[in-house]
Every structure is written in C-alpha cells, then in structure tokens.
Amino acid sequence: MHIDRAGWPFLALPLAPATAFAALGRVTGRRGLQLASWPWVALSAYMALFFRDPDRRCDRERPASGDVLAPADGVVMVAGEPQPGVAPDGDWQQVSIFLSVVDVHVNRSPYRGEVTSTSHRPGSFLAAYRKESAHRNERSEIWLRDGDREVVFRQVVGVLARRIVTRVRAGEQLATGQRMGLMKFGSRMDVFVPPSCTVTVTEGQRVRGGETVIARWSGN
C-alpha cells in the first residue's frame, strides 16, 4: 500500500506529541502520560488511511478505448441529466461522485487524451453532498481531448476539504485512470461527457476510482 506524498506531513506531525508523551511516561512512570500518546497515534494512523494510494485495475490493464472510468472512490450523486447551472457550456451528461472522509482521495483521470485546459476557481466550502457545492465551492477544472472526444472533470472541495492538489498542466498527455492529484478531507468529483456517451452508473451506486466504468462511447 502506497501513501501519497502529500500525506507524509500529516502522518508525521501527530507522531511528535505521541513520542513525547510516551517518553515522558516511561521516564516518570506515569501511565496516564503513556495513555495520552494513543490518540495521537490513532490520528497518525487515520492520516495513513486517508492518504492511502492503492493500485487499481487500470494500473495493470489498459482500459477499453471507449470506457470512461470513475476518477475517485465514492457514491454516485448524479448520473445523467446535469444539475442546473453546473455543466460547462454546451450539451453534456454529468456523473458526480461524493467522497467521504474514509474513501481513497487520490484522483485519477477518467479518460485519456491531451489536457487542453486547466483552471482553478476559489469559492465556498459547503458540504460536498449539497447540490449547491457544484457551482459555489472552490474547484479545479480539467479539459481532456482525444481526437473528437472530449471529457471535462472537476475536483470540488467540501466542508472539510480545503486543499486541492492538481498535478497536471495544459499540454500533458494523460492515460485513462492515471493518477492526477487528490483532495484533502472529503469532497466530490464531477465528470461531464457528451450525449454520444452512455452513462453506465446510477445514483446511489458505489464506485472505485480507476476501475468502475461510469460511461462508455457508443460502439465500444
């Protein structure tokens, strides 16, 4: 199991007071000080859980050319008709995934192609499961193009997720399922595909980043 590099400071910081309490407890013989180290150890363990970066099927097998994969673990909130005022200009279908604080938060590219545009927009920090979060919260937006196929996806922060890490820039080539960033502490991912795609997930369905097919181009 890998840990994303953004997580190491969060793992290390709680270990400092944990070590101090444990050492003082041993020196003084006070069991209460030793017990005081355990919440800090538990916090560090949670950070390891949150920033875990497991390999997925897309890391071992090339996805089918027409498959659009889930960019993150979580539960599908929207599948099909886009929420009002949320989709980019044009004709799109929307798949939105809510990530809880125990889901893997490493984000993956839902499709392959050249990154034609990236942008970051400051905003609010509403709970990511609220529909208003899609257009009011802080977010990063990435546009991908592969020939005549185009996919747009967004990293959207939530009430606890105050930091977006986006590790791609315009002009880069991404593979389907390739790691491209993460969001810290609960958030959502929005994916927009054209009407020529068939959305293959339903609201309430649990998906796995880099494995679950959320949409597919016709004829593939």
N, C-alpha and C positions, 0 to 999 in steps of 0.2 A: 504494500500500500504506500503510495507516494503522498507527500504533503506539499501543497502548493507553496512556492517560495514566499508568497505574501503572508503566509500564516506563521512563519517561524518567530517573528517578534511577539505575536500573541501567545505562542506557546511558551516562550522563554520568560516573559515578564512575570507571570504568576509563580514561576518556579523560584524566583528570588526570595519573596517572603516565605514560601514553603520551606526553602532550605534554611532560612534564618530561624524560623520557629522551631524546626526540627533540631537544629544545632543547639539553640538555647535550652530546649527541653532536655537534651542529653546532658548538657553541662550542668544545669541546675537540678536535674532530676524531677522537674515539674511536668507531670503527664499532660496537664492542660495545655502547655505550650506545644507539646508534640501533636496533640489533637488539633490545635489551631492550624497546623500546616495542611491538614487534609482538604479543607475547602479550596485552598489554592492549588493543590494537586488535582482536584476534581475539575477546577476551571481550566487548567492546562490541558487535561485530558479532553474536555469538551472542545477546546480550540483545535486539537488534533483531529477530532471527529468532524468539525465544521470545515476545516481546510483540507480534508482528505481528497485525493485525486485518483480515483480508481481507473484502471484501464477498462475500456469498453470494446464491444464487438467491432466497432469501426476502426479501432487501433490494430486489429488483426486481419480484418477482411475489408475489401473495398466495397462500399455500399453500391447498390444498383444505381445506374446513371440517372434515373428519374425519381429517386427517393429523396424526400426532404425529411431529415431526422430531427428529433427533439433536441434543442440546444441546451437543455438542462433537465435535471430531475424535478419532479413535482406533480401537481394535479392540474389538469386542463380546466381553465375557467371559461374560455371562449373557443368555439370551434365552428368556423363557417362564416356567417354574416358578420362583418366588422362592427365594433361598437361605434356609435355616432361620434364623429369628430376625432377619432383615434387613428384611423388608417392614413397613410400618405395620400397625396393627390393621385387620382386615378381609380382604377377598378381592382379591388383586392378582396381576398379572403383572409381571415385572421385566425390564428391559433395563439392563445395566451396561456402561459403556464405559471402557476403560483408555486414559489419555493418557500417551504417552511424553514425554520431555523435548524432542523435536523437533516435537511436534504443536502446532497452534494451541491456545492455552489460554484464549482468550476464550470464555465460556459464553453460551449462548442459551436462551431459554425454549422448551421442547419443544412447548408448546401455548399457546393463547390463553385469556384469561379474567381474572378478578379474583384477585389474591393474597389468599387468605383467612387465611394464617398463614405466618410465618417463624420459624425458631428456629436457634440455634447451640448446638452441644454440644461442649465440649472433649473431648479423648481422646488416643489414642496416635498414632504416626506410622509405622505398619507400611507395608511396600511395598504400593502400591495394587492390585497384581495378586493379592495374597493374599486369600482369601475372608474371613479374619478382619477385614480392614480395613473391611469394610462396616459392622460394628457396633461396632468398637473404636476406629477413628480419629476424629479431630476432623472435624466436618462441619457444614454448614448445610443446612436442610431448608425447602423452599418448597411450599406447597399452592396449587393453582390450581383455580378452579371456573368453568365456563361453562355456565350452566343446570344440567342434571342430569349434566353430565360433569365428572369430577374427575381431576386428574393430580397426582402428588406427585413431586418430583425433589430430588436431593441433590448437593451439592458435597462431595466427600470428599477430604481431603488424603492424601498419600503420604509416603514416607520422606524425600523432598526438598521436597515442597510443604508449607511450614509456615505459609502465609498464604492465607486465603480472602477474596476480595473479593466481597461480595454487595450489589448496588446496587438492590435492590427492598425495598419495605416492604408490610405488610398494607394493603389498600385500593387499591393501584395496579392499573391495567389493563395487561396485557401482550399483545402480539401474538405469534403463532406465529413463532419464530425471532428474536425481539427480543433484542438483547444485554442481559445482566443481571448480568454480573460476570466473574470469572476466578479461576483458582487458580495459584499460583506454583510451578513446577518439578515437574511430574509428579504425576498424581493420577487420580481416577476420578469418573465421574458415574453415579448411579443414577436410573432413571426407573421409576415404578410406575403402571401403567394397569389399569383394571378388566377383568374377564373378557369384557366386551362388546366389547373391542378385539381385533383380530387382530394379533399380533406379526409383523412382516414382515422381520425380520433374523435371522441365525443366528450362533451362536458362531464367532468367528474372522473374521467379516466386518469390513472396514474401512469406517468411516462418516465423513461430513463434516457438521460442525455446520451447521444451518440449511438442509441440502439433502436428506440421506438420510431417507426415511420409515422410522421404526422400528416404528410401529404405526398402525393405522387403525381407526376406528369402523366397525362393520358398516353397510352401506347407503350408504357414501360412497365 
